[in-house]
Amino acid sequence: MFRVYKRYKIVSTLIILSFICVFFALFNSLQSYTEIRNALNIQKQYDYSRRIEVGILLNNNNLDYEDIIKSLENVKGNIYFKNARIFFSNIDGTFVPEVILKQTEEIPVPSIGSITKLPRGEIIIADNITDKSKKIEVKGRTLKIFDIISTEKAPYSKGRIIMNGIDYFDIFPETLEKQDGILLEFASNNDDLVKEYKKFKENLKKVSKKINVSYREIKNEVHPFDILMSSKYSIFLALLAFALINTVIVSQYWIVVRKREISIRKAFGCSDFMIIKNMSFEILQLLLLAAVISGLLQFVIYKRNIFTISLSSYVIAILSILMILSITMFLSMIIPSYYVTKIHPADGVK
């Protein structure tokens, strides 16, 4: 390897740099993939498996909070009021609370404890907006902090607040006045929400037959956080593809530089297979050297979080590196091998 490097310093250096770019892009793609996968797993863990959106068109009919609660009798699932107002508190900022009208199962959020029932007069709040006090003020009304949502486990939960419906309508009793429609969300990990919706619709029709009710299923939303992570992953994949193409170009140049040497070898009886075999071994040595250099650079750059990757991710990383070594080796030699077969012994004297 050192003999080849000494004779062809410039082109060998270019090849090593190209290989380093390949491994750098590969490692960062794997890092991004791991982060995306973890983020999606967390999102699924702290989200409902089934959700539907229920729209209520009032058609000039009045509907108050008590009517909604009465219509939710015998209805299972966690029911949210989606027309929540923006409100101010003693904590800096403006927030839109998630108002839960009825709760029959645990709220899936990354909190300190399990939230099987949100008591009246208490509130759930994300840790990025709490001032470490145990209370929060809303329009002069004091609510105790029941639990805190961890934004470290779920970054998309920043600014999240969950309120009890009784408290919300006590603070904002005029919310349903002059409304053309009301939007609710039925969410559950256990129950058939369409069946529960039909119960609600039947109960609501007893209040007023002129009210129109409809629903639609809610697909799992893609959070901006996930889009950002996916964009990062796509960028590194694009860099990986660019690095591989660049490697092919440089390795082709490597053959052009060594054209005279190859023709002389052929003149002394070396076959194309023998020459390609020897050059493949030389490329492999440069490839392994680049892998070692890239690994050391990655360790220096990511030494603080490199050990946070799970065992399964390490296995994926090792398999991916072996795969990329094979692909890079193949791409590095497929075009040069063709050019080797086109070089004639007479080219050495031209």
ROKOLFI-306835 format. One record per residue (C-alpha): residue in one letter; x, y, z. Coordinates in steps of 0.2 Angstrom, whole numbers, padded with zeros to 4 digits, always signed. Last residue first. Layout:
! residues N
AXYZ;...
This chain:
! residues 350
K+0017+0029-0134;V+0028+0015-0127;G+0017+0008-0114;D+0002+0009-0125;A+0009-0006-0135;P+0005-0018-0121;H-0014-0014-0124;I-0026-0005-0112;K-0044-0009-0116;T-0046-0023-0102;V-0039-0011-0089;Y-0052+0002-0094;Y-0066-0011-0090;S-0059-0015-0074;P-0058+0004-0070;I-0077+0005-0073;I-0081-0009-0061;M-0067-0006-0048;S-0072+0008-0037;L-0091+0003-0039;F-0087-0015-0032;M-0076-0009-0018;T-0089+0005-0013;I-0103-0008-0013;S-0093-0021-0003;L-0087-0008+0009;I-0105-0001+0010;M-0112-0018+0014;L-0099-0021+0028;I-0102-0003+0035;S-0121-0007+0034;L-0119-0023+0044;I-0108-0015+0057;A-0120+0000+0059;I-0136-0012+0060;V-0127-0022+0073;Y-0122-0006+0082;S-0141+0000+0081;S-0146-0016+0089;L-0134-0013+0103;S-0141+0004+0106;I-0133+0020+0101;T-0129+0031+0117;F-0111+0027+0116;I-0108+0039+0102;N-0115+0053+0112;R-0100+0063+0119;K-0087+0055+0108;Y-0096+0062+0092;I-0083+0073+0084;V-0068+0063+0090;F-0076+0046+0087;Q-0081+0051+0070;L-0064+0057+0066;L-0056+0041+0072;G-0069+0031+0062;S-0065+0041+0046;I-0047+0038+0048;V-0050+0019+0050;A-0062+0018+0036;A-0050+0028+0025;L-0036+0015+0029;L-0048+0001+0025;L-0052+0008+0008;L-0034+0012+0004;Q-0030-0007+0007;L-0046-0012-0003;I-0040-0001-0018;E-0023-0010-0017;F-0031-0027-0017;S-0043-0022-0031;M-0027-0017-0041;N-0019-0034-0038;K-0035-0043-0044;I-0037-0031-0059;I-0019-0034-0065;M-0021-0053-0062;F-0038-0054-0071;D-0031-0044-0086;S-0017-0056-0088;C+0002-0052-0084;G+0013-0057-0098;F+0028-0045-0098;A+0019-0034-0110;K+0004-0034-0100;R+0014-0027-0085;I+0021-0013-0097;S+0003-0009-0102;I-0002-0007-0084;E+0012+0004-0079;R+0009+0015-0094;K-0010+0017-0089;R-0006+0021-0071;V-0013+0039-0071;V-0028+0033-0082;I-0032+0019-0070;W-0032+0031-0055;Y-0043+0043-0065;Q-0056+0029-0065;S-0054+0028-0046;V-0057+0046-0045;I-0073+0045-0055;V-0080+0030-0046;T-0076+0038-0029;N-0085+0054-0034;I-0100+0044-0038;L-0099+0036-0021;A-0097+0053-0012;F-0112+0060-0021;A-0123+0045-0016;L-0117+0047+0002;L-0120+0066+0002;A-0138+0063-0005;L-0140+0050+0010;F-0134+0063+0022;I-0146+0076+0016;S-0161+0064+0016;Y-0157+0060+0034;K-0157+0078+0039;S-0173+0081+0030;S-0181+0066+0040;M-0175+0073+0056;L-0183+0090+0052;I-0199+0082+0046;D-0200+0072+0062;F-0198+0088+0073;P-0212+0096+0062;H-0223+0082+0068;V-0231+0070+0055;E-0249+0067+0061;N-0256+0049+0063;K-0272+0049+0052;I-0287+0056+0060;E-0303+0047+0055;R-0318+0058+0051;Y-0334+0062+0060;S-0351+0070+0057;V-0365+0078+0067;N-0379+0089+0061;I-0390+0098+0075;K-0408+0100+0070;K-0413+0085+0080;S-0409+0094+0096;V-0405+0087+0114;K-0410+0070+0109;K-0400+0071+0094;L-0385+0073+0105;N-0388+0056+0113;E-0389+0047+0096;K-0373+0056+0090;F-0364+0051+0106;K-0368+0033+0105;K-0363+0033+0086;Y-0347+0041+0091;E-0343+0027+0103;K-0346+0014+0089;V-0334+0024+0078;L-0322+0025+0092;D-0320+0006+0094;D-0311+0006+0111;N-0294+0001+0118;N-0280+0014+0113;S-0292+0029+0112;A-0296+0046+0106;F-0312+0055+0102;E-0309+0073+0096;L-0322+0087+0097;L-0325+0102+0085;I-0340+0113+0088;G-0350+0123+0075;D-0358+0140+0072;Q-0353+0147+0088;K-0361+0163+0095;E-0358+0158+0113;L-0349+0141+0116;T-0333+0149+0124;E-0343+0161+0136;P-0340+0151+0151;F-0321+0153+0150;I-0314+0150+0167;D-0328+0138+0173;F-0328+0131+0155;Y-0309+0127+0157;D-0310+0120+0174;I-0324+0108+0170;G-0315+0102+0154;N-0300+0097+0164;M-0284+0105+0156;I-0269+0098+0146;I-0255+0110+0142;R-0241+0107+0129;G-0228+0120+0125;K-0215+0108+0120;S-0223+0091+0117;Y-0214+0088+0100;P-0198+0085+0109;A-0205+0069+0117;K-0193+0061+0129;E-0184+0077+0133;T-0200+0086+0132;S-0205+0077+0148;I-0223+0081+0153;I-0226+0087+0171;D-0240+0081+0182;F-0254+0088+0193;I-0249+0106+0192;K-0262+0115+0204;L-0273+0128+0196;T-0276+0146+0202;R-0290+0156+0194;G-0285+0174+0191;K-0287+0173+0172;V-0277+0157+0172;E-0264+0155+0186;I-0252+0141+0187;K-0246+0131+0203;K-0233+0120+0209;S-0219+0132+0204;K-0204+0125+0193;D-0207+0140+0181;T-0216+0128+0169;I-0215+0131+0151;N-0201+0118+0145;D-0208+0105+0157;A-0224+0103+0148;I-0240+0105+0159;I-0254+0095+0166;I-0267+0104+0176;E-0277+0103+0192;G-0293+0111+0199;R-0303+0095+0194;P-0293+0079+0194;L-0285+0072+0178;K-0288+0053+0179;T-0277+0039+0174;I-0262+0049+0172;S-0247+0038+0175;G-0233+0046+0184;I-0218+0058+0180;S-0225+0061+0162;P-0221+0055+0145;V-0240+0057+0138;P-0252+0043+0134;I-0268+0049+0144;E-0274+0034+0154;E-0292+0028+0150;T-0310+0033+0153;Q-0308+0052+0152;K-0321+0065+0147;L-0321+0083+0143;I-0302+0084+0140;V-0296+0102+0135;E-0280+0103+0126;P-0274+0120+0130;V-0269+0133+0118;F-0254+0144+0125;T-0247+0161+0125;G-0231+0165+0134;D-0223+0169+0150;I-0230+0159+0165;N-0242+0169+0176;S-0255+0164+0163;F-0263+0170+0146;F-0276+0161+0136;I-0279+0155+0119;R-0297+0148+0117;A-0301+0129+0115;N-0312+0124+0101;K-0304+0107+0101;F-0314+0099+0115;Y-0306+0082+0119;I-0314+0065+0123;N-0304+0051+0130;G-0313+0035+0126;K-0330+0027+0131;V-0347+0035+0129;N-0360+0030+0142;E-0364+0048+0145;L-0356+0059+0132;S-0372+0067+0127;K-0374+0074+0145;I-0357+0081+0144;I-0361+0090+0128;D-0377+0097+0134;E-0369+0103+0150;Y-0356+0113+0140;D-0370+0122+0131;L-0378+0120+0114;N-0388+0133+0106;N-0396+0130+0089;N-0392+0141+0074;N-0388+0126+0063;L-0376+0119+0076;L-0364+0109+0065;I-0355+0097+0076;G-0339+0090+0069;V-0331+0074+0077;E-0313+0071+0074;I-0307+0052+0076;R-0292+0045+0084;R-0286+0027+0086;S-0268+0021+0092;Y-0267+0036+0104;D-0250+0044+0106;Y-0235+0042+0118;Q-0228+0026+0112;K-0231+0030+0094;Q-0221+0047+0096;I-0208+0038+0106;N-0205+0025+0092;L-0205+0039+0079;A-0192+0048+0088;N-0181+0033+0091;R-0183+0028+0072;I-0178+0046+0067;E-0163+0047+0079;T-0157+0030+0073;Y-0159+0035+0055;S-0150+0051+0058;Q-0135+0042+0066;L-0135+0029+0052;S-0135+0043+0039;N-0121+0052+0049;F-0111+0036+0048;L-0113+0033+0030;A-0109+0052+0025;F-0093+0050+0035;F-0089+0033+0027;V-0092+0040+0009;C-0082+0056+0013;I-0067+0046+0020;F-0068+0035+0004;S-0066+0051-0007;L-0052+0057+0004;I-0043+0040+0002;I-0046+0041-0017;L-0039+0059-0018;T-0024+0054-0008;S-0020+0040-0019;V-0022+0051-0035;I-0010+0064-0027;K+0003+0052-0020;Y+0005+0039-0035;R+0022+0032-0032;K+0023+0034-0013;Y+0004+0028-0011;V+0008+0012-0022;R+0023+0008-0011;F+0014+0012+0005;M+0000+0000+0000;
